[in-house]
Amino acid sequence: MTDSDASPPPFRHALAGGLTLAGLVLQVLRFAGLPIAPQPVSYGFWLAVLLLWPNLPRRTRRQAGALAGIGLGLLIVAQWRYGADVAWPRTLDGNSYVVAMLVGVSFIGLIGNRRGNVRPLGHPVTGGRGIAGTWLGVHLLGAILNLSTVFMIGDRLQRNGPLTTPQLLALNRGLSSAALWSPFFASMGVVMTLAPEMRFSTVVAFGLPLALCAGGLSLVDLSRRFDLSETAGFSLSPSSLLMPVSMATLVMLFHYGLTPGLSIVSIITFLLPAVALASNLPKGPRWTLRRVQLHSLHRLPAMRGEISLFLCAGLLTQGLSTFIAATTGSEWTLFVRFGPLEAVASFLAIVASAVLGLHPIIGVSVLASMLELDAGRQTLFAFVALASWAVGTSVGPLSGINLSLQGRYGVSGSRMMRQNLGYAAAMVVVIIAAILLLEANL
């Protein structure tokens, strides 16, 4: 979009864009150490969603409303029926940090595109090689940059037209399978908290080959089910990798050197907008400010689908976790010993719950709360949790990756679930074998 063709948006859209930008700025200031509570960040995002609610597609509005309504209902039941202590002012905070990251990632559109023109891809690689390149690119770069890589590569592929089902599945599976081994994923952070004495090297030694197996299964599956001859893929050439690799390098520099206390998600949240601003400043402060203004007035309100789904899914998670904690308590353990059969049963239960719409983090957290794990069992638990996360997020209609694909590219979570059921079933068989092998080597 250029300055000349940018028409003023409706007031509601402009106000929502300003609130969304304010939420991002407040989150970045929190990272800088300023004494800002998380509530202003989440309230800003929620107010923006309420302003844009009438403009949401009907399907998205129904789904987001159902998520928020169920979550709110569970919170009310947990407090009134079971006496749970619900911190109501903080109930809207769920997933606000993810939303801030998504808003920050959107500023990628201001990098290297100073007149708003979209350059064509030229002659992209197609066929099985293209799908393999898409999976591998998302997997390798996503292992560091997480969800932002899906948007980097997905938006690049979309320049040739709407994303096809094979492209969407490659994006989905390439990212979700990185949860099996990447130390920068939220899954690994959660697992390290729940099982601090796990053997990280053992988990990676099993997880990395499984991730490669997931890539091979995806290539065979998509080649068999779809005609890939005209399907454009991500080329792993130096030119196409320049920006993602540069961003990954910067993220690693901040994570290990400049800001080691911040998570990868936090670093991405402030780093990508900063790089976008720096890339525009050579054109002058007024040019840069104008581009940020246009981005806030037009691009940020257009993210209403993604933002609403993530916020409402976060409220559902808050309600579920509070309700489950209130009803189960912590006075008993699920298993006397967490062995291979118990590990397989737990893995299958978490994946099944993901298919029903629960994020794997809920199943993993609930499982951990009902176990008493000694140091020798924590490695097995960690592997089960990571494997459940990898398979569950690929097939779960309400996982972060599928909510993002729905909000950004218009594909429904239920459709992604149906398309991934065969892949998930194959991964379940492979992972069960890996669980038994891991148990034999502990």
N, C-alpha and C positions, 0 to 999 in steps of 0.2 A: 504494500500500500504506500502510495506516495503522498506528499503533502497536498498536492492539487486535487486528488480524487478522494480525500478523506472527508466524508460528510459528518457533521456533528451527530453523535449517537443520542438516543433518548436519554432524558435526565436520569431515569432509573438505572440505565446501563452505565452511564458515566459515574454515578454515585457508587454503584457496585464495583466498578473497576477501581475507583479510588480506595474503597474499603479493602479490596483484595491486595492492592499495592501496600496499603498501610499495614495489613497483617504481615506481609513479607518483611517490611522494614522493621517492624517491632520484633519479629523473630530474629532477624539478624542482629539487632541491638542487644537482644538477650544473649546471643552467642558472644557478643563483645564484652559481656560481664555487667551490663547495666541492670539495675534492680527492677526489672519489668516482670510482672506476673504473667503466666501463660494465658490467663483468661482474656485479656484484650486482643490477643492474637486470634484465638478461636472465635470470640464474639464478632470480630471484624469479618471473618470468613463466613460465619453463619448469617450475619446480616446481609452480606452480599448475595448469598444463596436465596434468602427470603425475597430480596428485591427482584431477583431474576427467576423466581419460581414459576410465574406464568409463562415464561419463555422456554421452559424445559420441554423436550419432546414428551409426549404423553407416556410412553413406555418408561422413560427415565423417571418421570415424576411419580408414577405409580410405584416403581421399585424403591426409589429413595424414600417416599412416604411410608411404605411398608416397613423398611428397615428402621427408620426413626421411630415409628409408632410402636413396633415390637420392643425395641430397646427401652423406650420410655415406660412402656407397660411393665416390663420386667423389673425395672428400677422401683416402680411404685409398689409392685407386689413384694419385692424383696424387703422393702422398708416396712410396709404396713402389715404384711403377714408373718415375716420372719425376723423383724426387728433389725434389719441391716442398717448400718450407719452409712447413709448415702451422702456424699459431699456434693450437693446439688450444684453449687457454683462451678464445679469442675467437670460436670457430666458432659459438657460440650467440647472438652479438650481432646477427645479421642481422634487420632489421625490428623490433628491439626499440623503436626510437624511434617507429615507426609504431604499435606496440601501445600505447606510453605515450600517444600522442595519442588513440587510440581510447578508452582508459580515461578520459582527461581529458574527452573529448567526452561520455561517458556521463553526466557530472554535469549535463548540460543538463536531465535529468529532474528535478532538484531546483529548477529556476528556475520561479517563478510557479505552483507546483503544491503548495502547502504542506500539503494534506491527502491528496495522492495521488489526487485525483479527476481524471479525464480529461474535459476539456470537449469537447463535440461541435463539429464544424466548422460546424454550422448548415446552410446551403445552399451547398455548394461549387460552383464552376464546373465544368461537365462538357463533354464533347465535344472537338472539335478545339481549341477555345479553352483548355480545361483542360489538355490535353496540351502545348500551346504554352506556357502559363504555367508548367507544371512544368519543361519544358526550359529556358526562359529564366531562371526563378528559380534553378535549379541551376547554370546556366552563369555567370550574372553574379555570384552570391554565391560559387559554388564557385571562381571565378577568384581569389578572395582567401582564402576559408576552406577551400578544398580539400575533402577527403573529409568533413569534419564537416558540410558543407551537405547532403550526401546523407542523413545521418541526421536532421538538422533537418527537412527537407522530407518525407523518407520516413516518419518516425514520425508526422508530422502527417497525412499521407494515410492512414496505416494506422488511424487512429481510425475510419474508415468501414468497416473490414474489411480482410482480407488484401490485399496489393498485387497488382494484376493484371499480366499480361505487358506491356501498353502502358505502365503506370506505371513498371514496373521498367526498361523500355527507355528511357523518357524520362529517368529518373534516370541511367542508364548513359551515354547519349549526350550528355546535357547537360554532365556533368562531364568526360568523356574529351575532348570537342572543345575544351575550354578549354585543353588542353595545346598547342594550335596557336599561342597568342599570349600567354597569361598570364605575366607576369614572376614570379609568386608560386608557380608550380607547380614540383614537384621536377624535371620535365623541363627547364625553362628553367635551373634551377640546374646540372644535369648538363651541359647543352649549353654554358653559359657557361664551365664549367670546361674542357671538351674543346676548345672553339673560342673562346678569349678575344678574338680579333680579328674576330669576326663583326660585321656591321652590324645592330644590334638593330632599328632603325627599319625596315629592309627586311624583316626576318623578320616583324615585326608587321603591316606593310602587306600582306603576302601571307597571313599566318595568320588575321587577323581576318575578312576576307571569306570565307575557307574555313570558319571556324567558323559564320558565319551560313548558309552553304550547307549545312553539316551539319545545322543546325536545320531548314531548309526541307525537306531530303531526309527527315529523320526524320518531320516532320509529314505529308508526302505518303505515306510508306511506312506509317506506323501507321494513317492514315485509310483507306488502301486495304485493309489486311489485317485490321483489327479494327473491330468496332462500338463506337464511342467514345461513344455517346449517354448511357450510364450511367457512364462512367469519370470519376471525380472527379479534378480537377487542382488545382494550387497556384495560388491567387489572388494576383496581384501587387497586392493592396490594401495601403494603409498599415498596417492592423492585422496582417496576416499577415507583412508585411516588417519589423515593428518590431524583434523580437528578432534576426533574422539581420542586418539592417542595423546595429543597435546593436553587435552582436558584430564585424561587419566594420570598423566605425569604430574600435572599441577596438584591434583587431588592427593596423590601419594606424597608429594613434597610437603603439603600442608599437614597430612595425617601423621607422617613420621618425623617431620622437622619443625614446622612453624606452629601448628596447633594440635599437638598429640592428644590433648584432652577432649577433642571434639570427635563425634562419630562421622562416618563417611557421609551419611545423609545430611548432617549439619553443614559439613564443608561444602557439599554440592549446592546447598541452599544459598549460601552467600557468594561462592566462588563464581558460578556461572553468570549471575547478574553483574558481578564486578568485571569479569572479562568482557562481557558485552558492552558495558559502559566504556571500558578502556579502549576497545576497538573502534568506538565511535568518536572519542574525544579528539583525535587528530582533525576531525572536521569542524571542531569548535564546540564550546559549551552550549550555544543556542541550538545547534543541530542535534546534539546529544539529548538535550532536554526535550526537544520537539519529538524525537523518536520515542523516548520513554513515555511522553504524554500520549502519543498515538497508540502505543502498545497498551497502555493502561485503559484507554477509552474503548478500544476495539478488540484486542486479542484477549485480555483478561476476562471480560464478560463472556467471551465465546467459550471459555473453559468451564462454564456453569455445569455442564454435564459431569465432568470429572470431579469437580470440587464437591458438588452435592452428593454424589455417590460415596465418595470417600468419607465425608463428614457424617453422613447418615449410617454408613457401615461402622464407623467408629463409635457412634452412639449405641448401635446394636451390640457391639463387642463389650462396651461398658455395662450394658444391661445384663448380658449373658454372664459375664464374669462375676458380677455382683450377685446375681441370682444363684449361680452355681455355688459360690462360696457360702452364701447364706443357707442353702439347703443341705449341703454335704458336710460342712464343718471340717475339722482336721483331726478327729479323734480315732480314725481307723485308717488302715492301709489297704490298698486294692489287692496287692499280691504279697504273700509271705516272702517270696523270693522272686526277683526280676530276672528270669532266665529266658532261654530262646523262645519257648512257646508263649510266654507272657509278652515278650518283645514283639513277636509276630501278631498276636492278638491286638496289642496296643497300636501297632502300625496300621493294621486293617481298620481299626475303629476310627482313628484320626482321619484316614483317607475317606472313609465312608461319611464321616461328619462333614468333611470339606465338600463332598458331592452334594450334601443336603444344604449347604450354604454357610457353614461355619468356617471361619478362617482357621488354618492349622495352629496358629498361635494359641487359640482357645483350647484345643484338644491337648496340645503339648503342655500348657500351663496347668490345666486340670489334672493331667496324668502325673506331672511332677508333684502336685500338692497332695496326691494320694499314695505316694511311694516313699519308702525310707531306703535310700540308696547308699550303700557303702562305696568306698573309693573304687573297688573292683568292678562295680556294676554301672558306674557313671559313664564309662565309655560306650557301653552297649546302649544305654538310654540316649546318649547324645546322638549316636548314629540313627537310632529309630526316629528321634525327633527331626533330624535333618532330612532323612528320607521321606518322612511323612510330609514335611514342609514342601519338598521338591515336587512330589507327586500331587499333593493336595492343592497347591497353588496353580498347577497347570490345569487341573480339571475343575476346581471349585469355581462356581459362577460368581462368588463374591470375593475372590482373592484380589490382591492389589493389582496384579498384572491384568486380570480379566476386567476389573473395573476400569483400569486405565485404557485398555483397548476399546471398551464400550464407550467411554466418555470421549475419547479422542477420535476414534475411527468408525464409531457407529455400529460395531458388531455386538450382539447381545451376549451376555454371560452364559445363558442357557445354551446358545448355539455352540460356543466354545467348549462347554462341558460335553455336549454330545459328540463333537468332533474329536475330543481327546479321550473318550472312554476306552477305545481300543488301545491307544498308546499307554494310558494309565494301567490297564490290565496287564500289558506286557511288562511294564516297569515293576508292577507289584510282584510278579513271578521272579524277576531278576533280583529284586531287593530282598525278598524272603530268603532266597538262596544266599545272598550276601550276609544276612543276619545270622544264619546258621553257620556260615564260614567264620564270621567274626567271633561268634561265641566259642567256636572250637579253638581259636587262637588267643583267647584272653587268658 
